């Protein structure tokens, strides 16, 4: 279900990251090499990037496959950025909400993507709606599982949680409510990257001069790519990557669920 990528480093054309590598996200839309669920990611795509001096990212999203968008090639050739998050989508439920359902989702300085699926959606997460203010629910970009998971993450970020803590706590909450869910989450604020592995693949590549890439799978055959173990929280900067094991929901006391105000 989906492939995604985040990059921090020297400013590069989007195409250098997303189109030109032999196994780039562009190719992963029809020929992923490590995808465990689904075979074709043709239900939409999106890319978000940060311009120098602007903390609020820009986005370009479409409902169809990335290879069918003739405008994207020009965009990817000329737009340069040192902070990017992009995704190609294989929908949990096809046809819902068109491009609004395609990652990256955005809020304030953050971009977010979800690779996976919530088991039993939407009924399984109905109890978690009480943890969100009505305004958060009504302002969701789409009605799919990824948009709801993003609403949970964003509420925590706005409450002051760090990026990593917001992802880890959301994964624990959703995994407890919907066992068997796949929750590979990816988040950036343009300065750092946070990600989780929970049921699907994630890799990273870091180089002091070329920055850091975190992706569902390697976009080339560089031997320095490293796979992230399942049930792991990743925190990355332009030069460093830190991996921390995630606890299963039963390993820690369940947090009290109180409405956020």
N, C-alpha and C positions, 0 to 999 in steps of 0.2 A: 504494500500500500504506500506508494509515493517514494520519491527520492529527494533528498535535500542537501544543501551545502551552505556553509558560512565561511567567509574569508575576512581576515584582517592582515594588512600589510601595506607595502607600497602601492600607490594608485596604479591600477591596471584597467585596460578596456574590459568590459563585461565579457566580451567574446573570448578573451584569453583564458578566462576561468570556466566559462559555461559552454562554449562551442568548440574551440580549437583543440583541446586535448583529445586523444584518441577514444577515451571512454568518458567524455564530458557528460554533464547533466543532460545536454541536448540529446546525445545518443542513448543515455539511460532511459529516456522517455519511451523508446521502443525496444532497446536491447540491454537491460540491466544485467550485470554479471553476478550480483550477490543478493538479489531481491528474493526474500523467502515467501512472500505472499503476493499473488498477482504477477502478471507478465508484462503488461503494457501500461504506461502512465500517460494516458491520452485524455484525461478528464479535466484538463486545465493546467496552467502553469503561472508562475509569478516570479518576479525578481524585485528586491528592494535594495536600495543603496543610499549612501550618505555622501553629500557634497561637502567639500572642505569648508569648515566654519559653520556648518548648519547641523544642529543636533537632531532635527526632525527628518526622517528618511523619506525618499521618494519611492513610489512603487509603480510597476507595470504588470498588470495581471490580465489574463484572458481565459475564457471558458474552454477553448479547444486545445488541441495538442500544440506543443511548441514548434514542431516542424511545419505546421500549417500556417504560421503567422509570418507573413512576408515582411512585416515592419520590424520584427524583432532583430533580424540580421543587421539592419542599419543601426538600430539602437545599440546593439551589442558591440558594434564596430567603433562607435564614437564616444559612448559614455564611459568615463573612467571613474574609478572609486577605489579607496583603500579599505572599505568596509562594505560587505555585500552579504545578503542572504537570499537564496533562490530555491525553488522547489518545482517539481513536476508531479502531477497528481493522478492517483488511481482512486476514484471515489469509493467510499464505503457504501453510499447510496447514490447511484448515478443520477445526474440531472438536477440535483437540488441547488438552487441559488446561483447557478452560473458562475461568473468570475468572482463573485463575492465569497464563494466557498474555497477559492484557491489561495494557498499561502503565497507570500507571507501575510499574516495578519499584522496589524500595526496599532500602537497606542503610545502617544507621547514619543519618547526617544527609542522605543523598542520595536523590533521585528521578531516574529514568531512563526514557527512551522511545527507541524505534528506529522510524523511518519508512523502510521499504525491505524488502529481502530478500537473503539470502545465496545466491549462485548455487551450485547443486549441494549444498545442505544435505540431509543432515548429513555426507555423505562428505567434502565439500571441506574441512571444518574439523576432521576427525578428527585430523590431525597436531598441532593446537593444544591438544588435551586434555592433552598431556604438560607444557604450561606451567602447568597449574593443579593445586594439591593435590587429592587425592581428595575431601577434605571439601568443597571448593568445588563440585565437580561434583555430589556427592550432595545438596547443599543448594540446588541450582537450583530456583526456583519452578515452572518449566515445562520442557518438553522441546523448545521451539521455538528458532528461530535467534536471535530477539531476546533470549531469556533467556541463551543462551550468550554472545552479544556482551556482555551486561551482566556476566556472570561475569568476562570478560576485563577489562572496564573496572574493576570493583570490586576485583579483585586488584591492579591498578595503584594505585588510590586508597589501598588499605590498605598498600601498600608505600611510600606517601608522595608519589606523583606529584601534581602539581596537576591540577585538573579538566580544563583544556585539554590538558595533555600526555597524560593518560590517554586522552582521546578520540582525539587525533591518532595516538598510537602504536597504539591498537587498530584504527583505520581502516586504517592502513598494513599492519598484520599480517593483517587479514582480507582486505583487497583483494589482497594478494599471494597468499594461499592460495586465494582464490575470486574470480578476475578477473570483472568484470561485475556484482559485487554492488552493491546500492544501500544506502548507509550514512549516512543522515541521522540523527545521534544528538543527543539533547537531555538535558541534565543540569543539576540545580540542587541546591544545599545550603541553599536558603532565603535566602542572602545574595548569590549571584551565579548567572549562567547561563553554561553552555558548550554549544556546539552545533557540528555539522559539516554541511556540504552535500557530498554525494557521490552524485549521481545523481537527486536530486529537489529540489523547491522549498523555499526558506526565506526568510522576510521578517522585518523587525523594525520596530518603532515605538517611539520614545523621546521623552519630554517631561519637562522638569525637575520639573514639579509632579505629573505623572500616572504616572511610572514608565516601565518598559520592558516591551514585549511582544515575544517571539520566537515565530513561528508558521509552520507550513507554508504558510499563505496568509493574506492580510489578512482580518480579520473585518468590515471596513467599507470605505468608499471614501475614507477620509482620505488626502489627497494626500501626507502625510508618511511613509507606509509606504515602506520601501526593500527591494529584493530583494537577497539575498546571492548573490554569484557561486558557481557550482559549484566544488568542490574548495577550500573555505574553512573555516577554524576561526573561530568567533565566540566572543568573551568579552564578557559584559555585566554591568553593575551596574544600580542603579536609575536612573542618570543618563547612563551612557556605554556605547558599543559599540565594540569593537575587532575588526577583521577581519584575519586572517592567511592567506595562501595555504597550502594543504596540498600536500605533495609527492606525486607518484606513487610507488608502491613502488620502481620502478626508478631513481628520482632520488637515492636515498640508500642507503648500505650496509645490507644486511639485518642487523638486530640478532641477536645470538646468542640462541638459544632455550634457556634453562635453566629447570629446574623451580623454581617459587616455593615457598618453605617458610614 
